[in-house]
Amino acid sequence: MQIGPLSLLLATPFRLLGRTDGRIAASLLLTAVAPALVFTLERAAVAVWHDADRRLVALTAFFGGLVVMQAWSPLATIYARLDDVVLLGAITVAVWAVAVRRPWLAGAALGVGMTLKPWGVVAFPLLLALPRREWLRAGGIAGAITVAAWLPFVIADPSTLSAVRPQVMTVPASVLALLGVPLGDAPLWVRPVQFGAALLLGSVAVARGRWAAVPLLGIALRVGLDPEVWLYYSTGLLLAALAWDLLRSPHPLPVWTLAGFVLLDVAYVAVGGDHQRAVLRLVITASVVVAIAVVPRRARPQPRPADA
């Protein structure tokens, strides 16, 4: 069972309600989280672009938020992924904390995220957008929380570390299958490549002044390099895309949010062939990587949190 220590604690109240009532209560609560996260991203955009027209930011958050809500419903109800919902919440709080320069809160949020699911590490380059002394402090907080949560389990059973490997099969609709990876048990190199690429390219994004794109870049790499293609995987990408749409300029349109929704969620239903689905996943994930980490910026550079 791949689930972090904090996830088990958060699931306990719902278990006490019973199988049916607990699931209904959890679905309602997990659904209510989405608008709160959209509001948090809107406040982060206002903090960064404080001289922009707030009505335009609010409209972008509204229309992009509708797209996110549409994609959020399977995550909160059909799959009821408590750990993914809270992890996405932690990453969103970290984005806001970096925008308003709250290093201790940014570090704590990312540390909490790592106690939920290991792939939360893809957002760690966010901290590099802070001044050196602050990101060192925030990184220390995140590391301390992560170690404190996981160390007792590793000491009790060192084989806990082996659970980091994917517990899924490589399916025909995945990008890995499109690139020639054999179907069946996922290869051992998947997680190291996902995490390593996300940390490297996330650091590149920060160096290029695109710190708000770090979650989108990391989650896109996870989606593109994952052996499975569960529908709820796209939810995190769309939320991260909305963060980038809101923070990349003072007058954005939710371009990346809409593109991700069409190529992942709509295509999941409208496109029947595994090969075609895999191609569309490759298109959106590769486009994110190229646009953020490769293409030079032409517009006014995004301000660092310290400038904001």
Sine and cosine of phi, psi and omega as CSV:
sin_phi,cos_phi,sin_psi,cos_psi,sin_omega,cos_omega
0.00,0.00,0.88,-0.47,0.02,-1.00
-1.00,-0.07,0.98,-0.20,0.02,-1.00
-0.36,-0.93,0.63,-0.78,-0.05,-1.00
-0.99,0.16,0.27,-0.96,-0.02,-1.00
-0.84,0.54,-0.70,0.72,-0.03,-1.00
-0.90,0.43,-0.55,0.84,0.02,-1.00
-0.87,0.49,-0.65,0.76,0.01,-1.00
-0.89,0.45,-0.65,0.76,0.01,-1.00
-0.91,0.40,-0.68,0.73,-0.02,-1.00
-0.92,0.38,-0.47,0.88,-0.02,-1.00
-0.98,0.20,-0.31,0.95,-0.11,-0.99
-0.85,0.52,-0.73,0.68,-0.01,-1.00
-0.86,0.51,-0.58,0.81,-0.01,-1.00
-0.95,0.32,-0.57,0.82,0.05,-1.00
-0.90,0.43,-0.59,0.81,-0.01,-1.00
-0.92,0.39,-0.41,0.91,0.03,-1.00
-0.97,0.23,-0.23,0.97,-0.03,-1.00
0.98,-0.21,0.26,-0.97,-0.13,-0.99
-0.88,0.48,-0.74,0.67,-0.07,-1.00
-0.98,0.19,-0.81,0.58,-0.03,-1.00
-0.89,0.45,-0.60,0.80,0.01,-1.00
-0.90,0.43,-0.65,0.76,0.01,-1.00
-0.93,0.38,-0.65,0.76,0.02,-1.00
-0.90,0.43,-0.72,0.69,0.00,-1.00
-0.88,0.47,-0.67,0.75,0.01,-1.00
-0.90,0.43,-0.68,0.74,-0.01,-1.00
-0.89,0.47,-0.67,0.75,0.03,-1.00
-0.90,0.44,-0.70,0.71,-0.03,-1.00
-0.93,0.38,-0.68,0.73,-0.01,-1.00
-0.91,0.41,-0.55,0.83,0.06,-1.00
-0.92,0.39,-0.63,0.78,-0.03,-1.00
-0.92,0.38,-0.31,0.95,-0.01,-1.00
-0.92,0.39,-0.57,0.82,-0.13,-0.99
-0.84,0.54,-0.80,0.59,0.00,-1.00
-0.88,0.47,-0.51,0.86,0.05,-1.00
-0.91,0.42,-0.61,0.79,0.02,-1.00
-0.95,0.33,-0.63,0.78,0.06,-1.00
-0.88,0.47,-0.67,0.74,0.04,-1.00
-0.88,0.47,-0.65,0.76,0.02,-1.00
-0.88,0.47,-0.66,0.75,0.04,-1.00
-0.92,0.40,-0.60,0.80,0.05,-1.00
-0.88,0.47,-0.67,0.74,0.02,-1.00
-0.92,0.40,-0.57,0.82,0.06,-1.00
-0.90,0.44,-0.66,0.75,0.02,-1.00
-0.90,0.43,-0.65,0.76,0.03,-1.00
-0.90,0.44,-0.61,0.79,0.00,-1.00
-0.92,0.39,-0.63,0.78,-0.03,-1.00
-0.98,0.22,-0.73,0.68,-0.02,-1.00
-0.97,-0.25,0.89,0.45,-0.12,-0.99
-0.92,0.40,-0.30,0.95,0.01,-1.00
-0.99,-0.10,0.09,1.00,-0.03,-1.00
-1.00,0.08,0.25,-0.97,0.06,-1.00
-0.95,0.31,0.92,-0.40,-0.08,-1.00
-0.92,0.39,-0.39,0.92,0.03,-1.00
-0.93,0.37,-0.62,0.79,0.04,-1.00
-0.92,0.39,-0.66,0.76,0.05,-1.00
-0.88,0.47,-0.66,0.75,-0.01,-1.00
-0.91,0.42,-0.63,0.78,0.02,-1.00
-0.92,0.40,-0.66,0.76,0.04,-1.00
-0.89,0.45,-0.67,0.74,0.04,-1.00
-0.90,0.43,-0.59,0.81,-0.02,-1.00
-0.93,0.38,-0.80,0.60,-0.05,-1.00
-0.94,0.33,-0.64,0.77,0.09,-1.00
-0.92,0.40,-0.57,0.82,0.02,-1.00
-0.92,0.40,-0.55,0.83,0.07,-1.00
-0.88,0.47,-0.65,0.76,0.03,-1.00
-0.91,0.41,-0.70,0.72,0.01,-1.00
-0.88,0.47,-0.67,0.74,0.00,-1.00
-0.88,0.47,-0.64,0.77,0.02,-1.00
-0.88,0.48,-0.66,0.75,0.00,-1.00
-0.98,0.21,-0.37,0.93,-0.08,-1.00
-0.96,0.27,-0.50,0.86,-0.14,-0.99
-0.86,0.51,-0.67,0.74,0.05,-1.00
-0.89,0.45,-0.62,0.79,0.00,-1.00
-0.88,0.48,-0.67,0.74,-0.10,-0.99
-0.99,0.10,-0.42,0.91,-0.12,-0.99
-0.90,-0.43,-0.85,0.53,-0.06,-1.00
-0.91,0.41,-0.77,0.64,-0.02,-1.00
-1.00,-0.01,-0.47,0.88,-0.02,-1.00
0.77,0.64,0.79,0.61,-0.07,-1.00
-1.00,0.09,1.00,0.06,-0.01,-1.00
-0.84,0.54,-0.72,0.70,-0.07,-1.00
-0.91,0.41,-0.65,0.76,0.02,-1.00
-0.91,0.41,-0.64,0.77,0.00,-1.00
-0.88,0.47,-0.74,0.68,-0.03,-1.00
-0.93,0.36,-0.59,0.80,0.05,-1.00
-0.89,0.45,-0.71,0.71,0.05,-1.00
-0.89,0.46,-0.57,0.82,0.08,-1.00
-0.90,0.43,-0.66,0.75,0.01,-1.00
-0.90,0.44,-0.67,0.75,0.01,-1.00
-0.91,0.42,-0.64,0.77,0.02,-1.00
-0.90,0.45,-0.68,0.73,0.06,-1.00
-0.88,0.47,-0.62,0.78,0.02,-1.00
-0.89,0.45,-0.64,0.76,0.05,-1.00
-0.87,0.49,-0.73,0.68,0.02,-1.00
-0.89,0.45,-0.66,0.75,-0.03,-1.00
-0.90,0.43,-0.60,0.80,0.06,-1.00
-0.93,0.37,-0.64,0.77,-0.02,-1.00
-0.89,0.46,-0.59,0.81,-0.03,-1.00
-0.98,-0.21,0.15,0.99,0.04,-1.00
0.85,0.53,0.90,0.44,0.16,-0.99
-0.88,-0.47,0.98,0.20,-0.14,-0.99
-0.87,0.50,-0.63,0.78,-0.04,-1.00
-0.91,0.40,-0.60,0.80,0.01,-1.00
-0.95,0.32,-0.63,0.78,0.04,-1.00
-0.88,0.47,-0.71,0.71,0.02,-1.00
-0.90,0.43,-0.67,0.74,0.00,-1.00
-0.90,0.44,-0.66,0.75,-0.01,-1.00
-0.89,0.46,-0.70,0.71,0.00,-1.00
-0.94,0.35,-0.56,0.83,0.08,-1.00
-0.90,0.43,-0.68,0.73,0.06,-1.00
-0.88,0.47,-0.65,0.76,0.03,-1.00
-0.86,0.52,-0.63,0.77,0.00,-1.00
-0.94,0.35,-0.37,0.93,0.08,-1.00
-0.99,0.17,-0.16,0.99,0.01,-1.00
-1.00,-0.08,-0.79,0.61,-0.01,-1.00
-0.52,-0.85,0.67,-0.74,-0.04,-1.00
-0.86,0.50,-0.49,0.87,-0.07,-1.00
-0.94,0.34,-0.07,1.00,0.11,-0.99
-0.87,0.49,-0.27,0.96,-0.01,-1.00
-0.89,0.46,-0.35,0.94,-0.05,-1.00
-0.90,0.44,-0.34,0.94,-0.03,-1.00
-1.00,-0.04,-0.04,1.00,-0.07,-1.00
-0.86,0.51,-0.57,0.82,0.03,-1.00
-0.86,0.51,-0.25,0.97,0.08,-1.00
-0.79,0.61,-0.61,0.79,-0.08,-1.00
-0.91,0.42,-0.41,0.91,-0.02,-1.00
-0.93,0.37,-0.24,0.97,0.05,-1.00
-0.96,0.28,-0.27,0.96,0.03,-1.00
-0.99,0.10,0.35,-0.94,0.12,-0.99
-0.83,0.56,0.43,-0.90,-0.17,-0.98
-0.80,0.60,-0.75,0.66,-0.04,-1.00
-0.89,0.46,-0.61,0.79,-0.03,-1.00
-0.95,0.31,-0.65,0.76,-0.03,-1.00
-0.95,0.31,-0.47,0.89,0.10,-1.00
-0.92,0.40,-0.67,0.74,0.02,-1.00
-0.91,0.41,-0.70,0.71,0.00,-1.00
-0.90,0.43,-0.66,0.75,0.04,-1.00
-0.89,0.45,-0.61,0.79,0.05,-1.00
-0.90,0.43,-0.66,0.75,0.04,-1.00
-0.89,0.45,-0.71,0.70,0.00,-1.00
-0.88,0.47,-0.70,0.71,0.00,-1.00
-0.90,0.43,-0.65,0.76,-0.02,-1.00
-0.90,0.44,-0.68,0.73,0.01,-1.00
-0.91,0.42,-0.68,0.73,-0.01,-1.00
-0.88,0.47,-0.74,0.68,-0.02,-1.00
-0.91,0.42,-0.68,0.73,-0.03,-1.00
-0.88,0.48,-0.56,0.83,-0.03,-1.00
-0.98,0.21,-0.64,0.77,-0.15,-0.99
-1.00,-0.08,-0.45,0.89,-0.12,-0.99
-0.85,0.53,-0.68,0.73,0.01,-1.00
-0.85,0.52,-0.58,0.81,-0.01,-1.00
-0.96,0.29,-0.61,0.79,0.02,-1.00
-0.93,0.38,-0.63,0.77,0.03,-1.00
-0.91,0.41,-0.68,0.73,-0.02,-1.00
-0.92,0.39,-0.57,0.82,-0.01,-1.00
-0.48,-0.88,0.99,-0.14,-0.03,-1.00
-0.84,0.54,-0.39,0.92,0.01,-1.00
-0.93,0.36,-0.09,1.00,0.10,-0.99
-0.82,0.57,-0.59,0.81,-0.03,-1.00
-0.89,0.45,-0.48,0.88,-0.02,-1.00
-0.94,0.34,-0.26,0.97,-0.01,-1.00
-0.96,0.27,-0.13,0.99,0.03,-1.00
-0.92,0.40,-0.45,0.89,-0.01,-1.00
-0.90,0.44,0.49,-0.87,-0.03,-1.00
-0.88,0.48,0.73,-0.68,0.04,-1.00
-0.98,-0.21,0.59,0.81,-0.06,-1.00
-0.75,-0.66,0.13,-0.99,0.02,-1.00
-0.97,-0.25,0.50,-0.87,0.13,-0.99
-0.97,0.25,0.88,-0.48,-0.10,-1.00
-0.97,-0.24,0.35,-0.94,-0.07,-1.00
-0.88,0.48,-0.47,0.88,-0.05,-1.00
-1.00,0.09,0.05,1.00,-0.03,-1.00
-0.99,0.10,0.38,-0.93,0.06,-1.00
-0.92,0.40,-0.55,0.83,0.02,-1.00
-0.87,0.50,-0.69,0.73,0.04,-1.00
-0.90,0.43,-0.62,0.79,0.03,-1.00
-0.88,0.47,-0.55,0.84,-0.02,-1.00
-1.00,0.04,0.04,1.00,0.12,-0.99
0.97,-0.24,0.09,1.00,0.05,-1.00
-0.94,0.33,0.75,-0.66,-0.04,-1.00
-0.88,0.48,0.56,-0.83,0.07,-1.00
-0.94,0.33,0.39,-0.92,-0.02,-1.00
0.90,-0.43,-0.48,-0.87,-0.03,-1.00
-0.82,0.57,0.72,-0.69,-0.01,-1.00
-0.91,0.42,0.64,-0.77,0.01,-1.00
-0.92,0.40,0.44,-0.90,-0.06,-1.00
-0.93,0.38,-0.38,0.92,-0.08,-1.00
-0.99,0.17,-0.10,0.99,-0.11,-0.99
-0.86,0.50,-0.82,0.58,-0.06,-1.00
-0.89,0.45,-0.74,0.67,0.03,-1.00
-0.84,0.54,-0.64,0.77,0.00,-1.00
-0.93,0.37,-0.69,0.72,0.04,-1.00
-0.84,0.54,-0.80,0.60,-0.07,-1.00
-0.92,0.38,-0.69,0.73,-0.02,-1.00
-0.90,0.44,-0.70,0.72,0.01,-1.00
-0.91,0.42,-0.64,0.77,0.00,-1.00
-0.91,0.42,-0.68,0.73,0.01,-1.00
-0.92,0.40,-0.67,0.74,-0.02,-1.00
-0.92,0.40,-0.80,0.60,-0.06,-1.00
-0.95,0.32,-0.50,0.87,0.10,-1.00
-0.90,0.44,-0.64,0.77,0.06,-1.00
-0.91,0.42,-0.62,0.78,0.06,-1.00
-0.89,0.46,-0.67,0.74,0.00,-1.00
-0.88,0.48,-0.67,0.74,0.02,-1.00
-0.89,0.45,-0.69,0.73,0.00,-1.00
-0.89,0.46,-0.45,0.89,0.00,-1.00
-1.00,-0.05,0.17,0.99,0.03,-1.00
0.99,0.17,0.29,0.96,-0.05,-1.00
-0.90,-0.44,0.75,0.66,-0.09,-1.00
-0.88,0.47,-0.54,0.84,-0.03,-1.00
-0.94,0.35,-0.22,0.98,0.01,-1.00
-1.00,0.02,-0.05,1.00,-0.06,-1.00
-0.84,0.54,-0.76,0.65,0.02,-1.00
-0.88,0.48,-0.64,0.77,0.00,-1.00
-0.90,0.44,-0.69,0.73,0.00,-1.00
-0.90,0.44,-0.72,0.69,-0.03,-1.00
-0.91,0.42,-0.69,0.73,-0.02,-1.00
-0.95,0.32,-0.56,0.83,0.05,-1.00
-0.89,0.46,-0.65,0.76,0.05,-1.00
-0.91,0.41,-0.60,0.80,0.04,-1.00
-0.90,0.43,-0.70,0.71,0.00,-1.00
-0.91,0.42,-0.68,0.73,-0.07,-1.00
-0.95,0.31,-0.49,0.87,-0.08,-1.00
-0.95,-0.31,0.23,0.97,-0.02,-1.00
-1.00,0.00,0.61,-0.79,0.01,-1.00
-0.93,0.38,-0.43,0.90,-0.04,-1.00
-0.97,-0.23,0.20,-0.98,-0.04,-1.00
-0.70,-0.72,0.63,0.78,0.01,-1.00
-0.83,0.56,0.61,-0.80,-0.05,-1.00
-0.87,0.50,-0.56,0.83,-0.06,-1.00
-0.94,0.34,-0.22,0.98,0.06,-1.00
-0.86,0.51,-0.58,0.82,-0.07,-1.00
-0.95,0.31,-0.33,0.94,-0.06,-1.00
-0.88,0.48,-0.73,0.68,0.01,-1.00
-0.89,0.45,-0.62,0.79,0.01,-1.00
-0.90,0.44,-0.65,0.76,-0.02,-1.00
-0.94,0.35,-0.62,0.79,0.05,-1.00
-0.90,0.44,-0.68,0.73,0.03,-1.00
-0.92,0.39,-0.57,0.82,0.05,-1.00
-0.91,0.42,-0.62,0.79,0.04,-1.00
-0.91,0.42,-0.62,0.78,0.06,-1.00
-0.86,0.50,-0.68,0.73,0.00,-1.00
-0.94,0.35,-0.64,0.76,0.04,-1.00
-0.87,0.49,-0.64,0.77,-0.03,-1.00
-0.97,0.26,-0.55,0.83,-0.15,-0.99
-0.98,-0.20,-0.14,0.99,-0.08,-1.00
-0.98,0.20,-0.37,0.93,0.05,-1.00
-0.35,-0.94,0.30,-0.95,-0.03,-1.00
-0.95,0.31,-0.31,0.95,-0.02,-1.00
-0.76,-0.65,0.90,0.44,-0.07,-1.00
-1.00,0.05,0.34,-0.94,0.25,-0.97
-0.92,-0.38,0.50,-0.87,-0.05,-1.00
-0.96,0.27,0.85,0.52,-0.08,-1.00
-0.90,0.44,-0.76,0.65,-0.04,-1.00
-0.93,0.36,-0.56,0.83,0.04,-1.00
-0.89,0.45,-0.71,0.70,0.00,-1.00
-0.92,0.38,-0.67,0.75,0.00,-1.00
-0.89,0.46,-0.68,0.73,0.03,-1.00
-0.90,0.44,-0.63,0.78,0.00,-1.00
-0.90,0.43,-0.68,0.73,-0.02,-1.00
-0.92,0.38,-0.73,0.69,-0.12,-0.99
-0.98,0.19,-0.31,0.95,0.00,-1.00
-0.93,-0.37,-0.88,0.47,-0.10,-0.99
-0.95,0.30,-0.77,0.63,0.00,-1.00
-0.90,0.43,-0.68,0.73,-0.01,-1.00
-0.91,0.42,-0.49,0.87,0.01,-1.00
-0.87,0.49,-0.53,0.85,-0.02,-1.00
-0.99,-0.10,-0.66,0.75,-0.14,-0.99
-0.99,0.12,-0.48,0.88,-0.05,-1.00
-0.99,-0.15,0.80,-0.59,-0.11,-0.99
-1.00,-0.04,-0.49,0.87,-0.10,-0.99
-0.99,0.12,0.65,-0.76,0.03,-1.00
-0.88,0.47,-0.66,0.75,-0.02,-1.00
-0.88,0.47,-0.69,0.72,-0.01,-1.00
-0.91,0.41,-0.65,0.76,0.04,-1.00
-0.88,0.47,-0.67,0.74,0.00,-1.00
-0.90,0.44,-0.64,0.77,0.02,-1.00
-0.89,0.46,-0.68,0.73,0.00,-1.00
-0.91,0.41,-0.61,0.79,0.06,-1.00
-0.90,0.44,-0.65,0.76,0.03,-1.00
-0.91,0.42,-0.63,0.78,-0.02,-1.00
-0.88,0.47,-0.77,0.64,-0.07,-1.00
-0.93,0.36,-0.66,0.75,-0.03,-1.00
-0.94,0.33,-0.65,0.76,0.04,-1.00
-0.92,0.39,-0.60,0.80,0.02,-1.00
-0.89,0.46,-0.65,0.76,0.03,-1.00
-0.88,0.48,-0.74,0.67,-0.04,-1.00
-0.88,0.47,-0.73,0.68,-0.05,-1.00
-0.92,0.40,-0.71,0.71,-0.07,-1.00
-0.91,0.42,-0.58,0.82,-0.09,-1.00
-1.00,-0.03,-0.69,0.72,-0.13,-0.99
-0.99,-0.12,-0.24,0.97,-0.10,-0.99
-0.88,-0.48,-0.80,0.60,-0.10,-0.99
-0.91,0.42,0.77,-0.64,0.03,-1.00
-0.93,0.37,0.50,-0.86,0.00,-1.00
-0.98,0.17,0.59,-0.81,-0.02,-1.00
-0.91,-0.42,-0.52,0.86,-0.05,-1.00
-0.99,0.10,-0.06,-1.00,0.05,-1.00
-0.85,0.53,0.76,-0.65,-0.03,-1.00
-0.89,0.45,0.55,-0.84,0.02,-1.00
-0.94,0.34,0.74,-0.67,-0.03,-1.00
-0.94,0.35,0.54,-0.84,0.12,-0.99
-0.96,0.29,0.41,-0.91,-0.01,-1.00
-0.82,0.57,-0.56,0.83,-0.02,-1.00
-0.89,0.45,-0.62,0.79,0.03,-1.00
-0.93,0.37,-0.64,0.77,0.01,-1.00
-0.90,0.43,0.00,0.00,0.00,0.00
